[in-house]
Amino acid sequence: MIGTIGFWNILTEHFRAEIGYLLDVDFQGKGIMQEALSKVVEYGFNIMKLHSIEANVNPGNISSTRLLERNNFIKEGYFKENYYYNGRFTDTAVFSLFNPLDSQ
């Protein structure tokens, strides 16, 4: 296994889900997550009928931030020290993507 991607924290009553992904460092920078993200987003909007998809990112993870921005996610929020990881508090940037078919 080289990575994972999928929806979790699915709020069916709000037609919203959070997307999460992880890719082994040896496979990063090869377009794998770009391809996977576009397919999973397509599935979320077309099959699951989501209105919006959320992604929570460590602001220091520039590659993940760029991936989301390349895929038209917009930064909606920033939370200071809201996540405890490896013995310290870290910040979180929240990105969202809205179903383009819902705005037509």
Secondary structure, DSSP 4 states (H G I P E B T S, - for coil): --EEEEEEEEEGGGTEEEEEEEE-GGGTTSSHHHHHHHHHHHHHHHTS--SEEEEEE-TT-HHHHHHHHHTT-EEEEEEEEEEEETTEEEEEEEEEEE-GGGG-
